[in-house]
């Protein structure tokens, strides 16, 4: 290729690269480019007097920690009432013998219980990981955690009392 054609190609390539690199920025600021325009920002909206029973299905400590984050966000709403039914193998995080291994996670739940969150452990899950009710931490003397007869009857009970069900599951990669 001749030097002048090579220079011309390089200039053309550079100009197209510059044009292409500015396209996403222009598209992101242009409401007509996105279907429906721009979303309405309600991320700071507060809901009053929520009554929620959260079914926390958890396989591991990360899921238990994620559940605490979700519960904390729910309790940020004024007058929120929250019952969390914890089920699955991750329930072993709450075994007294595992406290030192998972102290940070369990202490987050203690803080939630002290704010009024009611915690119930699925009795089937407790037994499923080889534990007994007496092996589980109570989290609080004032508002102790309960080992129930099973997650589904307990969830149905709270729904019959007017609590709205929410299922929380950590989505892992």
VMD Tcl script that draws the C-alpha trace (Angstrom):
set ca {
  {0.00 0.00 0.00}
  {1.21 3.51 -0.72}
  {2.12 5.78 2.21}
  {-0.58 8.34 1.38}
  {-3.31 5.65 1.24}
  {-2.05 4.20 4.52}
  {-2.23 7.64 6.16}
  {-5.70 8.19 4.74}
  {-6.86 4.83 6.13}
  {-5.38 5.62 9.55}
  {-7.14 8.99 9.64}
  {-10.45 7.41 8.55}
  {-10.10 4.70 11.20}
  {-9.29 7.26 13.92}
  {-12.28 9.41 12.97}
  {-14.66 6.45 13.01}
  {-13.28 5.31 16.39}
  {-13.81 8.79 17.85}
  {-17.36 8.92 16.46}
  {-18.18 5.44 17.79}
  {-16.76 6.13 21.25}
  {-19.06 9.12 21.72}
  {-22.19 7.21 20.65}
  {-22.99 5.49 23.98}
  {-22.68 8.77 25.86}
  {-25.01 10.49 23.44}
  {-27.48 7.58 23.54}
  {-27.47 7.49 27.36}
  {-28.41 11.15 27.64}
  {-31.07 11.05 24.92}
  {-34.53 10.06 26.25}
  {-35.79 9.31 22.75}
  {-33.15 6.59 22.38}
  {-34.45 4.38 25.27}
  {-37.87 2.72 25.22}
  {-40.14 4.68 27.57}
  {-37.57 7.40 28.21}
  {-36.01 7.63 31.66}
  {-37.20 5.68 34.72}
  {-38.89 7.66 37.49}
  {-36.71 7.85 40.60}
  {-38.55 6.57 43.70}
  {-35.60 4.85 45.39}
  {-35.98 6.90 48.56}
  {-39.74 6.34 48.91}
  {-40.82 5.14 52.35}
  {-43.73 2.75 52.88}
  {-45.57 2.80 56.18}
  {-46.74 -0.12 58.32}
  {-45.47 -2.97 56.18}
  {-46.33 -6.45 57.50}
  {-43.99 -8.95 55.89}
  {-43.16 -12.59 56.47}
  {-39.88 -13.28 54.71}
  {-39.03 -16.81 53.62}
  {-35.22 -16.82 53.69}
  {-34.04 -19.85 51.73}
  {-30.34 -20.13 52.37}
  {-27.62 -22.59 51.50}
  {-24.61 -20.92 53.10}
  {-23.38 -18.03 55.26}
  {-23.46 -15.62 52.30}
  {-27.20 -16.24 51.93}
  {-27.74 -15.64 55.65}
  {-25.78 -12.36 55.42}
  {-27.78 -11.30 52.35}
  {-31.01 -11.99 54.25}
  {-29.86 -9.67 57.04}
  {-29.26 -6.92 54.48}
  {-32.75 -7.34 53.03}
  {-34.31 -7.43 56.51}
  {-32.45 -4.27 57.50}
  {-33.75 -2.44 54.44}
  {-37.31 -3.53 55.19}
  {-36.99 -2.31 58.79}
  {-35.91 1.13 57.53}
  {-39.55 1.74 56.60}
  {-41.62 3.34 59.40}
  {-43.80 0.93 61.37}
  {-42.52 -2.16 59.55}
  {-43.28 -5.53 61.12}
  {-41.09 -8.36 59.92}
  {-41.02 -12.09 60.62}
  {-38.14 -14.01 59.01}
  {-38.47 -17.77 58.58}
  {-35.01 -19.18 57.88}
  {-34.74 -22.49 56.06}
  {-32.14 -24.54 54.25}
  {-28.63 -25.76 55.09}
  {-27.43 -22.23 55.84}
  {-29.40 -22.42 59.06}
  {-26.33 -24.02 60.63}
  {-24.84 -20.51 60.86}
  {-27.13 -20.04 63.88}
  {-25.91 -23.13 65.74}
  {-24.29 -22.12 69.03}
  {-21.22 -24.19 68.19}
  {-20.72 -22.13 64.98}
  {-21.08 -18.70 66.57}
  {-17.37 -17.82 66.56}
  {-17.07 -18.84 62.89}
  {-20.00 -16.60 61.88}
  {-20.03 -14.02 64.65}
  {-20.37 -10.98 62.35}
  {-23.36 -12.44 60.52}
  {-25.10 -13.63 63.69}
  {-24.47 -10.28 65.42}
  {-26.19 -8.53 62.48}
  {-29.23 -10.72 63.13}
  {-29.03 -9.95 66.87}
  {-29.22 -6.23 66.01}
  {-32.26 -6.89 63.79}
  {-34.01 -8.90 66.51}
  {-33.34 -6.06 68.94}
  {-35.10 -3.73 66.45}
  {-38.18 -5.97 66.54}
  {-37.59 -8.54 63.79}
  {-38.99 -11.92 64.79}
  {-36.83 -14.85 63.67}
  {-38.06 -18.41 63.29}
  {-35.86 -21.33 62.29}
  {-37.42 -24.08 60.17}
  {-37.49 -27.14 62.41}
  {-37.10 -29.44 59.40}
  {-33.96 -27.58 58.32}
  {-32.54 -27.65 61.86}
  {-32.99 -31.43 61.95}
  {-31.82 -31.74 58.33}
  {-28.36 -30.39 59.23}
  {-28.11 -32.70 62.24}
  {-29.00 -30.15 64.92}
  {-31.58 -30.01 67.69}
  {-33.60 -26.96 68.79}
  {-31.37 -26.68 71.88}
  {-28.33 -26.30 69.58}
  {-29.63 -23.03 68.11}
  {-28.85 -19.53 69.34}
  {-31.78 -17.56 70.72}
  {-30.42 -14.23 69.39}
  {-32.16 -12.24 72.17}
  {-33.61 -12.89 75.63}
  {-36.30 -10.23 75.04}
  {-37.34 -11.48 71.58}
  {-35.93 -15.02 71.29}
  {-35.76 -16.93 68.04}
  {-38.08 -19.91 67.71}
  {-37.56 -23.34 66.14}
  {-40.89 -23.98 64.45}
  {-42.67 -27.07 63.11}
  {-41.63 -26.29 59.55}
  {-41.30 -23.34 57.20}
  {-44.44 -23.79 55.12}
  {-47.00 -24.15 57.94}
  {-45.35 -21.18 59.67}
  {-45.43 -19.03 56.53}
  {-49.11 -19.91 56.03}
  {-49.84 -19.02 59.67}
  {-48.34 -15.55 59.31}
  {-50.10 -15.01 55.99}
  {-53.40 -15.80 57.74}
  {-52.53 -13.02 60.21}
  {-52.21 -10.51 57.36}
  {-48.45 -10.65 56.75}
  {-47.41 -10.39 53.10}
  {-45.02 -13.09 51.89}
  {-41.61 -12.27 50.43}
  {-39.16 -14.96 49.32}
  {-35.49 -14.03 49.57}
  {-32.83 -16.07 47.81}
  {-29.26 -15.02 47.14}
  {-28.51 -15.41 43.44}
  {-24.97 -16.63 43.08}
  {-22.83 -16.70 39.95}
}
mol new
graphics top color blue
foreach p $ca { graphics top sphere $p radius 0.5 }
foreach p [lrange $ca 0 end-1] q [lrange $ca 1 end] { graphics top cylinder $p $q radius 0.2 }
display resetview
